């Protein structure tokens, strides 16, 4: 094989590798989009408009905490532990947030020397 043929083979392999990486990235993005869409639909079922707005306000300040709240709400909803009116009225959501944050505060102060 000549140098030019070897160089062309290397280019072809590199191009194929880049194409596969782009395809994998596109699959990951599509899966993330599907996940976010499903989560959004479930949250629309769980929370009232006021509750969703409250959650978005929390997300602006503490994005990881908002994600944690969403996951807990979805787990409660799927297990049937959310009793009462669905979607949750804002007052019920505030009470649930208070319970969650009080558990977080208790967990954060378990410091041993």
Biopython code that builds the backbone (N, CA, C, O; Angstrom):
import numpy as np
from Bio.PDB.StructureBuilder import StructureBuilder

atoms = [
    (1, "UNK", "N", (0.845, -1.186, 0.000)),
    (1, "UNK", "CA", (0.000, 0.000, 0.000)),
    (1, "UNK", "C", (0.887, 1.245, 0.000)),
    (1, "UNK", "O", (1.871, 1.314, 0.737)),
    (2, "UNK", "N", (0.544, 2.194, -0.804)),
    (2, "UNK", "CA", (1.335, 3.427, -0.858)),
    (2, "UNK", "C", (0.974, 4.323, 0.324)),
    (2, "UNK", "O", (-0.031, 4.112, 1.004)),
    (3, "UNK", "N", (1.809, 5.313, 0.547)),
    (3, "UNK", "CA", (1.561, 6.266, 1.633)),
    (3, "UNK", "C", (0.227, 6.976, 1.463)),
    (3, "UNK", "O", (-0.496, 7.220, 2.429)),
    (4, "UNK", "N", (-0.079, 7.297, 0.225)),
    (4, "UNK", "CA", (-1.337, 7.991, -0.037)),
    (4, "UNK", "C", (-2.541, 7.095, 0.280)),
    (4, "UNK", "O", (-3.543, 7.566, 0.820)),
    (5, "UNK", "N", (-2.443, 5.837, -0.048)),
    (5, "UNK", "CA", (-3.529, 4.894, 0.265)),
    (5, "UNK", "C", (-3.678, 4.709, 1.767)),
    (5, "UNK", "O", (-4.794, 4.626, 2.281)),
    (6, "UNK", "N", (-2.540, 4.644, 2.478)),
    (6, "UNK", "CA", (-2.585, 4.523, 3.939)),
    (6, "UNK", "C", (-3.226, 5.758, 4.562)),
    (6, "UNK", "O", (-4.047, 5.658, 5.474)),
    (7, "UNK", "N", (-2.839, 6.909, 4.058)),
    (7, "UNK", "CA", (-3.416, 8.160, 4.564)),
    (7, "UNK", "C", (-4.918, 8.210, 4.313)),
    (7, "UNK", "O", (-5.679, 8.631, 5.183)),
    (8, "UNK", "N", (-5.339, 7.793, 3.152)),
    (8, "UNK", "CA", (-6.768, 7.763, 2.828)),
    (8, "UNK", "C", (-7.510, 6.787, 3.741)),
    (8, "UNK", "O", (-8.628, 7.075, 4.169)),
    (9, "UNK", "N", (-6.907, 5.643, 4.043)),
    (9, "UNK", "CA", (-7.517, 4.657, 4.951)),
    (9, "UNK", "C", (-7.669, 5.241, 6.356)),
    (9, "UNK", "O", (-8.698, 5.053, 7.005)),
    (10, "UNK", "N", (-6.643, 5.946, 6.818)),
    (10, "UNK", "CA", (-6.708, 6.588, 8.141)),
    (10, "UNK", "C", (-7.821, 7.627, 8.158)),
    (10, "UNK", "O", (-8.581, 7.704, 9.123)),
    (11, "UNK", "N", (-7.924, 8.416, 7.114)),
    (11, "UNK", "CA", (-8.989, 9.428, 7.030)),
    (11, "UNK", "C", (-10.366, 8.775, 7.038)),
    (11, "UNK", "O", (-11.281, 9.243, 7.715)),
    (12, "UNK", "N", (-10.502, 7.697, 6.287)),
    (12, "UNK", "CA", (-11.778, 6.996, 6.220)),
    (12, "UNK", "C", (-12.172, 6.456, 7.595)),
    (12, "UNK", "O", (-13.322, 6.588, 8.015)),
    (13, "UNK", "N", (-11.198, 5.842, 8.299)),
    (13, "UNK", "CA", (-11.486, 5.309, 9.646)),
    (13, "UNK", "C", (-11.859, 6.424, 10.617)),
    (13, "UNK", "O", (-12.797, 6.288, 11.403)),
    (14, "UNK", "N", (-11.121, 7.521, 10.555)),
    (14, "UNK", "CA", (-11.392, 8.656, 11.445)),
    (14, "UNK", "C", (-12.778, 9.231, 11.174)),
    (14, "UNK", "O", (-13.517, 9.548, 12.106)),
    (15, "UNK", "N", (-13.123, 9.362, 9.905)),
    (15, "UNK", "CA", (-14.441, 9.877, 9.535)),
    (15, "UNK", "C", (-15.545, 8.948, 10.038)),
    (15, "UNK", "O", (-16.570, 9.414, 10.535)),
    (16, "UNK", "N", (-15.339, 7.653, 9.912)),
    (16, "UNK", "CA", (-16.319, 6.672, 10.401)),
    (16, "UNK", "C", (-16.457, 6.757, 11.922)),
    (16, "UNK", "O", (-17.558, 6.662, 12.464)),
    (17, "UNK", "N", (-15.320, 6.936, 12.599)),
    (17, "UNK", "CA", (-15.344, 7.057, 14.059)),
    (17, "UNK", "C", (-16.115, 8.310, 14.479)),
    (17, "UNK", "O", (-16.923, 8.260, 15.406)),
    (18, "UNK", "N", (-15.871, 9.414, 13.812)),
    (18, "UNK", "CA", (-16.587, 10.660, 14.123)),
    (18, "UNK", "C", (-18.081, 10.529, 13.849)),
    (18, "UNK", "O", (-18.902, 11.043, 14.609)),
    (19, "UNK", "N", (-18.436, 9.835, 12.757)),
    (19, "UNK", "CA", (-19.843, 9.628, 12.432)),
    (19, "UNK", "C", (-20.528, 8.805, 13.516)),
    (19, "UNK", "O", (-21.658, 9.100, 13.903)),
    (20, "UNK", "N", (-19.837, 7.765, 14.009)),
    (20, "UNK", "CA", (-20.420, 6.921, 15.055)),
    (20, "UNK", "C", (-20.572, 7.693, 16.366)),
    (20, "UNK", "O", (-21.567, 7.531, 17.073)),
    (21, "UNK", "N", (-19.583, 8.535, 16.689)),
    (21, "UNK", "CA", (-19.679, 9.350, 17.901)),
    (21, "UNK", "C", (-20.851, 10.326, 17.808)),
    (21, "UNK", "O", (-21.579, 10.518, 18.782)),
    (22, "UNK", "N", (-21.030, 10.932, 16.657)),
    (22, "UNK", "CA", (-22.138, 11.867, 16.465)),
    (22, "UNK", "C", (-23.478, 11.145, 16.582)),
    (22, "UNK", "O", (-24.430, 11.680, 17.150)),
    (23, "UNK", "N", (-23.545, 9.941, 16.048)),
    (23, "UNK", "CA", (-24.769, 9.148, 16.130)),
    (23, "UNK", "C", (-25.079, 8.774, 17.582)),
    (23, "UNK", "O", (-26.231, 8.835, 18.010)),
    (24, "UNK", "N", (-24.044, 8.386, 18.336)),
    (24, "UNK", "CA", (-24.242, 8.053, 19.749)),
    (24, "UNK", "C", (-24.707, 9.274, 20.528)),
    (24, "UNK", "O", (-25.605, 9.174, 21.364)),
    (25, "UNK", "N", (-24.099, 10.424, 20.260)),
    (25, "UNK", "CA", (-24.490, 11.652, 20.938)),
    (25, "UNK", "C", (-25.938, 12.007, 20.626)),
    (25, "UNK", "O", (-26.674, 12.458, 21.503)),
    (26, "UNK", "N", (-26.343, 11.804, 19.379)),
    (26, "UNK", "CA", (-27.718, 12.090, 18.983)),
    (26, "UNK", "C", (-28.683, 11.150, 19.713)),
    (26, "UNK", "O", (-29.759, 11.578, 20.129)),
    (27, "UNK", "N", (-28.315, 9.888, 19.870)),
    (27, "UNK", "CA", (-29.150, 8.941, 20.604)),
    (27, "UNK", "C", (-29.292, 9.344, 22.061)),
    (27, "UNK", "O", (-30.384, 9.265, 22.624)),
    (28, "UNK", "N", (-28.194, 9.777, 22.679)),
    (28, "UNK", "CA", (-28.231, 10.208, 24.066)),
    (28, "UNK", "C", (-29.140, 11.424, 24.218)),
    (28, "UNK", "O", (-29.948, 11.494, 25.144)),
    (29, "UNK", "N", (-29.002, 12.375, 23.306)),
    (29, "UNK", "CA", (-29.839, 13.577, 23.361)),
    (29, "UNK", "C", (-31.311, 13.234, 23.168)),
    (29, "UNK", "O", (-32.177, 13.813, 23.825)),
    (30, "UNK", "N", (-31.594, 12.303, 22.279)),
    (30, "UNK", "CA", (-32.975, 11.886, 22.054)),
    (30, "UNK", "C", (-33.543, 11.214, 23.301)),
    (30, "UNK", "O", (-34.684, 11.482, 23.677)),
    (31, "UNK", "N", (-32.772, 10.355, 23.940)),
    (31, "UNK", "CA", (-33.229, 9.697, 25.164)),
    (31, "UNK", "C", (-33.463, 10.720, 26.270)),
    (31, "UNK", "O", (-34.439, 10.616, 27.013)),
    (32, "UNK", "N", (-32.573, 11.711, 26.387)),
    (32, "UNK", "CA", (-32.735, 12.759, 27.392)),
    (32, "UNK", "C", (-34.007, 13.566, 27.119)),
    (32, "UNK", "O", (-34.739, 13.911, 28.047)),
    (33, "UNK", "N", (-34.263, 13.860, 25.855)),
    (33, "UNK", "CA", (-35.466, 14.592, 25.486)),
    (33, "UNK", "C", (-36.720, 13.787, 25.845)),
    (33, "UNK", "O", (-37.674, 14.334, 26.398)),
    (34, "UNK", "N", (-36.716, 12.495, 25.531)),
    (34, "UNK", "CA", (-37.849, 11.624, 25.863)),
    (34, "UNK", "C", (-38.084, 11.589, 27.367)),
    (34, "UNK", "O", (-39.223, 11.681, 27.823)),
    (35, "UNK", "N", (-37.012, 11.457, 28.134)),
    (35, "UNK", "CA", (-37.100, 11.424, 29.594)),
    (35, "UNK", "C", (-37.696, 12.724, 30.127)),
    (35, "UNK", "O", (-38.607, 12.702, 30.955)),
    (36, "UNK", "N", (-37.178, 13.854, 29.650)),
    (36, "UNK", "CA", (-37.675, 15.150, 30.112)),
    (36, "UNK", "C", (-39.143, 15.345, 29.732)),
    (36, "UNK", "O", (-39.912, 15.900, 30.517)),
    (37, "UNK", "N", (-39.535, 14.904, 28.558)),
    (37, "UNK", "CA", (-40.924, 15.029, 28.115)),
    (37, "UNK", "C", (-41.851, 14.213, 29.009)),
    (37, "UNK", "O", (-42.895, 14.701, 29.442)),
    (38, "UNK", "N", (-41.467, 12.977, 29.282)),
    (38, "UNK", "CA", (-42.293, 12.122, 30.153)),
    (38, "UNK", "C", (-42.373, 12.697, 31.557)),
    (38, "UNK", "O", (-43.440, 12.702, 32.170)),
    (39, "UNK", "N", (-41.240, 13.186, 32.070)),
    (39, "UNK", "CA", (-41.219, 13.768, 33.414)),
    (39, "UNK", "C", (-42.125, 14.990, 33.468)),
    (39, "UNK", "O", (-42.852, 15.184, 34.442)),
    (40, "UNK", "N", (-42.082, 15.815, 32.424)),
    (40, "UNK", "CA", (-42.917, 17.009, 32.364)),
    (40, "UNK", "C", (-44.400, 16.632, 32.394)),
    (40, "UNK", "O", (-45.188, 17.256, 33.104)),
    (41, "UNK", "N", (-44.771, 15.621, 31.630)),
    (41, "UNK", "CA", (-46.170, 15.183, 31.583)),
    (41, "UNK", "C", (-46.625, 14.660, 32.948)),
    (41, "UNK", "O", (-47.735, 14.956, 33.389)),
    (42, "UNK", "N", (-45.780, 13.895, 33.606)),
    (42, "UNK", "CA", (-46.143, 13.368, 34.928)),
    (42, "UNK", "C", (-46.262, 14.508, 35.930)),
    (42, "UNK", "O", (-47.176, 14.516, 36.754)),
    (43, "UNK", "N", (-45.348, 15.470, 35.867)),
    (43, "UNK", "CA", (-45.408, 16.596, 36.803)),
    (43, "UNK", "C", (-46.666, 17.434, 36.560)),
    (43, "UNK", "O", (-47.217, 17.999, 37.504)),
    (44, "UNK", "N", (-47.123, 17.522, 35.322)),
    (44, "UNK", "CA", (-48.388, 18.232, 35.043)),
    (44, "UNK", "C", (-49.561, 17.516, 35.700)),
    (44, "UNK", "O", (-50.532, 18.158, 36.100)),
    (45, "UNK", "N", (-49.480, 16.191, 35.814)),
    (45, "UNK", "CA", (-50.535, 15.436, 36.487)),
    (45, "UNK", "C", (-50.467, 15.618, 37.995)),
    (45, "UNK", "O", (-51.499, 15.673, 38.663)),
    (46, "UNK", "N", (-49.249, 15.711, 38.538)),
    (46, "UNK", "CA", (-49.050, 15.733, 39.987)),
    (46, "UNK", "C", (-49.304, 17.109, 40.585)),
    (46, "UNK", "O", (-49.977, 17.224, 41.609)),
    (47, "UNK", "N", (-48.770, 18.158, 39.954)),
    (47, "UNK", "CA", (-48.814, 19.501, 40.552)),
    (47, "UNK", "C", (-49.775, 20.425, 39.819)),
    (47, "UNK", "O", (-49.971, 20.325, 38.607)),
    (48, "UNK", "N", (-50.361, 21.318, 40.587)),
    (48, "UNK", "CA", (-51.186, 22.377, 40.001)),
    (48, "UNK", "C", (-50.256, 23.377, 39.314)),
    (48, "UNK", "O", (-49.034, 23.287, 39.438)),
    (49, "UNK", "N", (-50.836, 24.314, 38.602)),
    (49, "UNK", "CA", (-50.032, 25.339, 37.911)),
    (49, "UNK", "C", (-49.200, 26.130, 38.920)),
    (49, "UNK", "O", (-48.040, 26.449, 38.660)),
    (50, "UNK", "N", (-49.798, 26.446, 40.072)),
    (50, "UNK", "CA", (-49.068, 27.190, 41.111)),
    (50, "UNK", "C", (-47.920, 26.349, 41.658)),
    (50, "UNK", "O", (-46.830, 26.865, 41.903)),
    (51, "UNK", "N", (-48.162, 25.063, 41.848)),
    (51, "UNK", "CA", (-47.118, 24.169, 42.348)),
    (51, "UNK", "C", (-45.969, 24.041, 41.355)),
    (51, "UNK", "O", (-44.802, 24.038, 41.744)),
    (52, "UNK", "N", (-46.308, 23.936, 40.064)),
    (52, "UNK", "CA", (-45.258, 23.859, 39.042)),
    (52, "UNK", "C", (-44.444, 25.147, 39.012)),
    (52, "UNK", "O", (-43.226, 25.114, 38.840)),
    (53, "UNK", "N", (-45.120, 26.284, 39.180)),
    (53, "UNK", "CA", (-44.400, 27.563, 39.211)),
    (53, "UNK", "C", (-43.481, 27.625, 40.431)),
    (53, "UNK", "O", (-42.351, 28.103, 40.335)),
    (54, "UNK", "N", (-43.958, 27.147, 41.563)),
    (54, "UNK", "CA", (-43.134, 27.112, 42.778)),
    (54, "UNK", "C", (-41.896, 26.244, 42.546)),
    (54, "UNK", "O", (-40.787, 26.612, 42.932)),
    (55, "UNK", "N", (-42.099, 25.097, 41.915)),
    (55, "UNK", "CA", (-40.987, 24.199, 41.631)),
    (55, "UNK", "C", (-39.981, 24.859, 40.679)),
    (55, "UNK", "O", (-38.773, 24.690, 40.844)),
    (56, "UNK", "N", (-40.464, 25.594, 39.701)),
    (56, "UNK", "CA", (-39.558, 26.298, 38.779)),
    (56, "UNK", "C", (-38.778, 27.392, 39.501)),
    (56, "UNK", "O", (-37.610, 27.630, 39.191)),
    (57, "UNK", "N", (-39.414, 28.055, 40.458)),
    (57, "UNK", "CA", (-38.711, 29.056, 41.257)),
    (57, "UNK", "C", (-37.598, 28.396, 42.075)),
    (57, "UNK", "O", (-36.502, 28.942, 42.202)),
    (58, "UNK", "N", (-37.892, 27.223, 42.624)),
    (58, "UNK", "CA", (-36.872, 26.478, 43.370)),
    (58, "UNK", "C", (-35.737, 26.083, 42.428)),
    (58, "UNK", "O", (-34.564, 26.152, 42.795)),
    (59, "UNK", "N", (-36.094, 25.669, 41.213)),
    (59, "UNK", "CA", (-35.079, 25.247, 40.241)),
    (59, "UNK", "C", (-34.099, 26.377, 39.915)),
    (59, "UNK", "O", (-32.914, 26.128, 39.691)),
    (60, "UNK", "N", (-34.594, 27.615, 39.888)),
    (60, "UNK", "CA", (-33.717, 28.755, 39.609)),
    (60, "UNK", "C", (-32.643, 28.911, 40.681)),
    (60, "UNK", "O", (-31.512, 29.298, 40.386)),
    (61, "UNK", "N", (-33.002, 28.609, 41.921)),
    (61, "UNK", "CA", (-32.080, 28.788, 43.035)),
    (61, "UNK", "C", (-31.268, 27.516, 43.293)),
    (61, "UNK", "O", (-30.052, 27.568, 43.477)),
    (62, "UNK", "N", (-31.960, 26.376, 43.303)),
    (62, "UNK", "CA", (-31.315, 25.100, 43.618)),
    (62, "UNK", "C", (-31.751, 24.032, 42.611)),
    (62, "UNK", "O", (-32.677, 23.269, 42.889)),
    (63, "UNK", "N", (-31.104, 23.968, 41.459)),
    (63, "UNK", "CA", (-31.532, 23.018, 40.417)),
    (63, "UNK", "C", (-31.484, 21.559, 40.854)),
    (63, "UNK", "O", (-32.374, 20.783, 40.507)),
    (64, "UNK", "N", (-30.462, 21.177, 41.607)),
    (64, "UNK", "CA", (-30.356, 19.785, 42.039)),
    (64, "UNK", "C", (-31.456, 19.434, 43.032)),
    (64, "UNK", "O", (-31.986, 18.323, 43.009)),
    (65, "UNK", "N", (-31.798, 20.367, 43.894)),
    (65, "UNK", "CA", (-32.869, 20.138, 44.859)),
    (65, "UNK", "C", (-34.206, 19.997, 44.146)),
    (65, "UNK", "O", (-35.023, 19.154, 44.520)),
    (66, "UNK", "N", (-34.438, 20.815, 43.120)),
    (66, "UNK", "CA", (-35.677, 20.725, 42.349)),
    (66, "UNK", "C", (-35.778, 19.369, 41.663)),
    (66, "UNK", "O", (-36.852, 18.769, 41.634)),
    (67, "UNK", "N", (-34.679, 18.885, 41.113)),
    (67, "UNK", "CA", (-34.654, 17.570, 40.467)),
    (67, "UNK", "C", (-34.966, 16.477, 41.497)),
    (67, "UNK", "O", (-35.703, 15.534, 41.209)),
    (68, "UNK", "N", (-34.409, 16.613, 42.669)),
    (68, "UNK", "CA", (-34.660, 15.646, 43.745)),
    (68, "UNK", "C", (-36.136, 15.646, 44.148)),
    (68, "UNK", "O", (-36.724, 14.587, 44.371)),
    (69, "UNK", "N", (-36.717, 16.817, 44.238)),
    (69, "UNK", "CA", (-38.142, 16.931, 44.577)),
    (69, "UNK", "C", (-38.984, 16.260, 43.501)),
    (69, "UNK", "O", (-39.910, 15.511, 43.813)),
    (70, "UNK", "N", (-38.667, 16.524, 42.239)),
    (70, "UNK", "CA", (-39.417, 15.913, 41.140)),
    (70, "UNK", "C", (-39.362, 14.389, 41.226)),
    (70, "UNK", "O", (-40.385, 13.716, 41.100)),
    (71, "UNK", "N", (-38.176, 13.858, 41.438)),
    (71, "UNK", "CA", (-38.035, 12.400, 41.515)),
    (71, "UNK", "C", (-38.833, 11.828, 42.684)),
    (71, "UNK", "O", (-39.469, 10.783, 42.549)),
    (72, "UNK", "N", (-38.801, 12.506, 43.825)),
    (72, "UNK", "CA", (-39.574, 12.039, 44.981)),
    (72, "UNK", "C", (-41.071, 12.105, 44.698)),
    (72, "UNK", "O", (-41.808, 11.183, 45.049)),
    (73, "UNK", "N", (-41.521, 13.171, 44.075)),
    (73, "UNK", "CA", (-42.946, 13.295, 43.741)),
    (73, "UNK", "C", (-43.385, 12.203, 42.773)),
    (73, "UNK", "O", (-44.459, 11.622, 42.927)),
    (74, "UNK", "N", (-42.553, 11.929, 41.779)),
    (74, "UNK", "CA", (-42.884, 10.885, 40.806)),
    (74, "UNK", "C", (-42.944, 9.526, 41.478)),
    (74, "UNK", "O", (-43.836, 8.729, 41.186)),
    (75, "UNK", "N", (-41.995, 9.248, 42.382)),
    (75, "UNK", "CA", (-42.008, 7.976, 43.104)),
    (75, "UNK", "C", (-43.254, 7.854, 43.968)),
    (75, "UNK", "O", (-43.889, 6.800, 44.001)),
    (76, "UNK", "N", (-43.606, 8.928, 44.666)),
    (76, "UNK", "CA", (-44.814, 8.912, 45.498)),
    (76, "UNK", "C", (-46.059, 8.706, 44.640)),
    (76, "UNK", "O", (-46.957, 7.947, 45.003)),
    (77, "UNK", "N", (-46.101, 9.383, 43.510)),
    (77, "UNK", "CA", (-47.248, 9.280, 42.606)),
    (77, "UNK", "C", (-47.377, 7.863, 42.046)),
    (77, "UNK", "O", (-48.471, 7.298, 42.030)),
    (78, "UNK", "N", (-46.275, 7.294, 41.593)),
    (78, "UNK", "CA", (-46.313, 5.962, 40.994)),
    (78, "UNK", "C", (-46.612, 4.877, 42.017)),
    (78, "UNK", "O", (-47.193, 3.846, 41.677)),
    (79, "UNK", "N", (-46.224, 5.098, 43.258)),
    (79, "UNK", "CA", (-46.493, 4.096, 44.289)),
    (79, "UNK", "C", (-47.874, 4.279, 44.916)),
    (79, "UNK", "O", (-48.295, 3.464, 45.737)),
    (80, "UNK", "N", (-48.584, 5.348, 44.535)),
    (80, "UNK", "CA", (-49.923, 5.577, 45.054)),
    (80, "UNK", "C", (-49.949, 6.217, 46.429)),
    (80, "UNK", "O", (-50.985, 6.211, 47.093)),
    (81, "UNK", "N", (-48.840, 6.760, 46.862)),
    (81, "UNK", "CA", (-48.760, 7.349, 48.203)),
    (81, "UNK", "C", (-49.193, 8.808, 48.254)),
    (81, "UNK", "O", (-49.322, 9.380, 49.336)),
    (82, "UNK", "N", (-49.419, 9.411, 47.092)),
    (82, "UNK", "CA", (-49.952, 10.776, 47.091)),
    (82, "UNK", "C", (-51.462, 10.680, 47.223)),
    (82, "UNK", "O", (-52.168, 10.339, 46.274)),
    (83, "UNK", "N", (-51.928, 10.981, 48.396)),
    (83, "UNK", "CA", (-53.369, 10.891, 48.651)),
    (83, "UNK", "C", (-53.988, 12.273, 48.506)),
    (83, "UNK", "O", (-53.316, 13.294, 48.657)),
    (84, "UNK", "N", (-55.248, 12.282, 48.218)),
    (84, "UNK", "CA", (-55.948, 13.546, 48.091)),
    (84, "UNK", "C", (-56.069, 13.969, 46.645)),
    (84, "UNK", "O", (-56.004, 13.157, 45.721)),
    (85, "UNK", "N", (-56.245, 15.254, 46.483)),
    (85, "UNK", "CA", (-56.501, 15.800, 45.148)),
    (85, "UNK", "C", (-55.240, 15.776, 44.289)),
    (85, "UNK", "O", (-54.165, 16.209, 44.703)),
    (86, "UNK", "N", (-55.411, 15.267, 43.112)),
    (86, "UNK", "CA", (-54.348, 15.316, 42.109)),
    (86, "UNK", "C", (-54.913, 16.138, 40.961)),
    (86, "UNK", "O", (-55.977, 15.767, 40.466)),
    (87, "UNK", "N", (-54.323, 17.180, 40.511)),
    (87, "UNK", "CA", (-53.013, 17.663, 40.902)),
    (87, "UNK", "C", (-53.014, 18.282, 42.296)),
    (87, "UNK", "O", (-54.019, 18.827, 42.752)),
    (88, "UNK", "N", (-51.858, 18.186, 42.964)),
    (88, "UNK", "CA", (-51.734, 18.721, 44.318)),
    (88, "UNK", "C", (-51.950, 20.231, 44.304)),
    (88, "UNK", "O", (-51.335, 20.943, 43.511)),
    (89, "UNK", "N", (-52.816, 20.711, 45.174)),
    (89, "UNK", "CA", (-52.944, 22.168, 45.296)),
    (89, "UNK", "C", (-51.640, 22.746, 45.857)),
    (89, "UNK", "O", (-50.844, 22.019, 46.452)),
    (90, "UNK", "N", (-51.429, 24.017, 45.673)),
    (90, "UNK", "CA", (-50.189, 24.660, 46.097)),
    (90, "UNK", "C", (-49.949, 24.477, 47.595)),
    (90, "UNK", "O", (-48.816, 24.254, 48.020)),
    (91, "UNK", "N", (-51.014, 24.571, 48.394)),
    (91, "UNK", "CA", (-50.851, 24.442, 49.845)),
    (91, "UNK", "C", (-50.343, 23.049, 50.220)),
    (91, "UNK", "O", (-49.473, 22.919, 51.082)),
    (92, "UNK", "N", (-50.874, 22.021, 49.585)),
    (92, "UNK", "CA", (-50.421, 20.651, 49.861)),
    (92, "UNK", "C", (-48.973, 20.475, 49.405)),
    (92, "UNK", "O", (-48.192, 19.794, 50.070)),
    (93, "UNK", "N", (-48.617, 21.079, 48.288)),
    (93, "UNK", "CA", (-47.239, 20.997, 47.800)),
    (93, "UNK", "C", (-46.300, 21.704, 48.757)),
    (93, "UNK", "O", (-45.203, 21.210, 49.020)),
    (94, "UNK", "N", (-46.711, 22.864, 49.289)),
    (94, "UNK", "CA", (-45.882, 23.580, 50.258)),
    (94, "UNK", "C", (-45.665, 22.722, 51.499)),
    (94, "UNK", "O", (-44.555, 22.671, 52.030)),
    (95, "UNK", "N", (-46.721, 22.043, 51.968)),
    (95, "UNK", "CA", (-46.573, 21.172, 53.136)),
    (95, "UNK", "C", (-45.600, 20.029, 52.850)),
    (95, "UNK", "O", (-44.776, 19.682, 53.697)),
    (96, "UNK", "N", (-45.695, 19.457, 51.678)),
    (96, "UNK", "CA", (-44.798, 18.381, 51.277)),
    (96, "UNK", "C", (-43.361, 18.888, 51.201)),
    (96, "UNK", "O", (-42.436, 18.193, 51.621)),
    (97, "UNK", "N", (-43.169, 20.083, 50.674)),
    (97, "UNK", "CA", (-41.833, 20.676, 50.619)),
    (97, "UNK", "C", (-41.262, 20.891, 52.016)),
    (97, "UNK", "O", (-40.078, 20.658, 52.260)),
    (98, "UNK", "N", (-42.122, 21.338, 52.929)),
    (98, "UNK", "CA", (-41.667, 21.538, 54.308)),
    (98, "UNK", "C", (-41.215, 20.218, 54.928)),
    (98, "UNK", "O", (-40.210, 20.174, 55.637)),
    (99, "UNK", "N", (-41.956, 19.147, 54.661)),
    (99, "UNK", "CA", (-41.553, 17.833, 55.172)),
    (99, "UNK", "C", (-40.209, 17.407, 54.577)),
    (99, "UNK", "O", (-39.336, 16.919, 55.295)),
    (100, "UNK", "N", (-40.047, 17.589, 53.293)),
    (100, "UNK", "CA", (-38.802, 17.196, 52.627)),
    (100, "UNK", "C", (-37.630, 18.014, 53.145)),
    (100, "UNK", "O", (-36.569, 17.462, 53.438)),
    (101, "UNK", "N", (-37.812, 19.337, 53.262)),
    (101, "UNK", "CA", (-36.710, 20.181, 53.715)),
    (101, "UNK", "C", (-36.386, 19.937, 55.181)),
    (101, "UNK", "O", (-35.227, 20.062, 55.577)),
    (102, "UNK", "N", (-37.368, 19.595, 55.990)),
    (102, "UNK", "CA", (-37.057, 19.298, 57.391)),
    (102, "UNK", "C", (-36.243, 18.009, 57.490)),
    (102, "UNK", "O", (-35.364, 17.905, 58.345)),
    (103, "UNK", "N", (-36.519, 17.027, 56.635)),
    (103, "UNK", "CA", (-35.711, 15.804, 56.610)),
    (103, "UNK", "C", (-34.295, 16.118, 56.157)),
    (103, "UNK", "O", (-33.336, 15.559, 56.688)),
    (104, "UNK", "N", (-34.155, 17.012, 55.177)),
    (104, "UNK", "CA", (-32.837, 17.391, 54.679)),
    (104, "UNK", "C", (-32.030, 18.084, 55.774)),
    (104, "UNK", "O", (-30.842, 17.809, 55.947)),
    (105, "UNK", "N", (-32.679, 18.981, 56.508)),
    (105, "UNK", "CA", (-31.973, 19.693, 57.571)),
    (105, "UNK", "C", (-31.502, 18.727, 58.649)),
    (105, "UNK", "O", (-30.389, 18.851, 59.159)),
    (106, "UNK", "N", (-32.356, 17.761, 58.994)),
    (106, "UNK", "CA", (-31.961, 16.774, 60.003)),
    (106, "UNK", "C", (-30.781, 15.959, 59.515)),
    (106, "UNK", "O", (-29.872, 15.663, 60.291)),
    (107, "UNK", "N", (-30.779, 15.591, 58.246)),
    (107, "UNK", "CA", (-29.690, 14.784, 57.686)),
    (107, "UNK", "C", (-28.383, 15.564, 57.664)),
    (107, "UNK", "O", (-27.318, 14.994, 57.899)),
    (108, "UNK", "N", (-28.453, 16.852, 57.386)),
    (108, "UNK", "CA", (-27.234, 17.645, 57.257)),
    (108, "UNK", "C", (-26.532, 17.911, 58.583)),
    (108, "UNK", "O", (-25.350, 18.254, 58.594)),
    (109, "UNK", "N", (-27.234, 17.760, 59.691)),
    (109, "UNK", "CA", (-26.648, 18.093, 60.967)),
    (109, "UNK", "C", (-26.209, 16.857, 61.764)),
    (109, "UNK", "O", (-25.993, 16.952, 62.972)),
    (110, "UNK", "N", (-26.079, 15.734, 61.121)),
    (110, "UNK", "CA", (-25.575, 14.539, 61.785)),
    (110, "UNK", "C", (-24.064, 14.478, 61.655)),
    (110, "UNK", "O", (-23.530, 13.597, 60.980)),
    (111, "UNK", "N", (-23.372, 15.412, 62.300)),
    (111, "UNK", "CA", (-21.916, 15.487, 62.227)),
    (111, "UNK", "C", (-21.346, 14.877, 63.501)),
    (111, "UNK", "O", (-21.713, 15.260, 64.612)),
    (112, "UNK", "N", (-20.457, 13.936, 63.320)),
    (112, "UNK", "CA", (-19.825, 13.268, 64.455)),
    (112, "UNK", "C", (-18.339, 13.572, 64.439)),
    (112, "UNK", "O", (-17.711, 13.653, 63.384)),
    (113, "UNK", "N", (-17.794, 13.737, 65.635)),
    (113, "UNK", "CA", (-16.348, 14.020, 65.733)),
    (113, "UNK", "C", (-15.592, 12.760, 66.058)),
    (113, "UNK", "O", (-14.368, 12.790, 66.182)),
]
sb = StructureBuilder()
sb.init_structure("model")
sb.init_model(0)
sb.init_chain("A")
sb.init_seg("    ")
for serial, (resi, resn, name, xyz) in enumerate(atoms, 1):
    if name == "N":
        sb.init_residue(resn, " ", resi, " ")
    sb.init_atom(name, np.array(xyz, "f"), 0.0, 1.0, " ", f" {name:<3s}", serial, name[0])
structure = sb.get_structure()
